[in-house]
Amino acid sequence: MRRLPQNYRNSQVRRERDKAALSRLALLLFSGLVLASGFIFAARHHFAAVQYGYESEILRQERQRLADERQRLLLEKERASAPDRLESAARQFGLKPLSPGQIETRPAAPKPNHRREPASVETSDAIGGR
């Protein structure tokens, strides 16, 4: 059963806009944008934290390597400055041990006197007023 004739022209018929549906759609779109931007914000912070973790690990390894290098250099310095190595190196350069005749003694220089002489106060002027 048809209520409208088939040749009825409905081009002139306009339907009403549902303002509540439009506002719900706008609210849904806004909520989706806020949610998506929150996910993007959290993802960026997560990836930045992971990147900082990698950089921190690289710096820890570099610090450990430098500490090991420092320890190695200190040990090498101690070995190089050992008395027996210094003596053999001095002999290679043609140096000889010091003989007692090479030591020259000088008289000690007089020490400067840093004491000040106390100022003499005339007691007769201060007490008697003469």
Buried (B, 14 or more C-beta within 10 A) or exposed (E): EEEEEEEEEEEEEEEEEEEEEEEEEEEEEEEEEEEEEEEEEEEEEEEEEEEEEEEEEEEEEEEEEEEEEEEEEEEEEEEEEEEEEEEEEEEEEEEEEEEEEEEEEEEEEEEEEEEEEEEEEEEEEEEEEE
